[in-house]
Amino acid sequence: MKRSGSDQTKSGEVIKKAHPVQLQPPGLSFWAASSTGVAHVQERTSTEAGPDVLVTALVHGNEYSGAWALDAFLLSGLQPRRGRITAVFCNTEAFMRFDAGKPDASRFVDEDFNRVWSADLLDGPKRSTELVRAREIRPFVDRATHLLDLHSMHEPGGALLVTGMLPRNIAFAQSLGTMGQVVVDAGHADGVRMRDYGAFGDENGDRIALLLEAGQHWELASLQAARNVLMRFLVCADVIDRGDIPPGWLLPDAPPPPPVTVTHRVVARSMDFAFVQNFCGGETIRHAGTPIAHDAGEPVVTPYDDCVLVMPSVRQLRPGVTTVRLGRLA
Ligand SMILES: [Zn+2]
């Protein structure tokens, strides 16, 4: 099957074309030097006590929109009225390897930075580019009362707020007042995300952690979505007031849709995996048993009625890769 944005070689292999890069790489050299002593970590501190908010971008090195949003925040001169805001550009090693001809290649150097967040790995002997950087950043993650981790997606789509399973994070995300779809998701079997690390995952704790998927990595709309959610997050965390937000940065208030709870992950068994149509995420499939894809000649069907598709993508297709998450509306 020929899909837009893809070509088929003579052998039948489907090559996904990279999406156009609308955003230039953000210039991060300005933020390299830091009073914290750790490169690309910037702090803004109020004289009044308050929450300790951490905002992270470039956990994946090719996800520009969050880095642009952080850059805009730092350039704006916006200061916290209470507490502290720490801004971190995380996987700068991967980011610096960005090649516009292979824009999907610079997601990480050695391993996924968002799968190393367990004390076992961080305290252990293993070395990788990502673990070295995670160990540098760890003290800022440990002290944070609130974490907003800015990501973006392989494919175009509306913004998603990934909350993990804890009710306090779901409620916080719903209180932001954006159209962003809340996705309740337990995480990954192959490693711990920053947003699930340590006290953020304590069900009896009170720390807040959200992960934003702002839209496609290199679209201008994703930068606007990231900046909007960043500002709303800072207001809801009570480090700034709504009136402090620079003009034009807030998108209109909107009632958030009901959260979607991820129940299944569809994992590719073969390279012969294809969706039955160009899904972009957010589609609700009415009837259980509806084919949504084929894998090695077998249909992949929805397990229940009103099944929601979350972040479908075959961009990094190989056996074992998640191609779509399936969820239920709350
Ligand atoms: Zn990411």
Residues whose N, C-alpha, C, O or C-beta is under 5 A from the ligand:
A	BS01	ZN	H60 E63 H151 S152
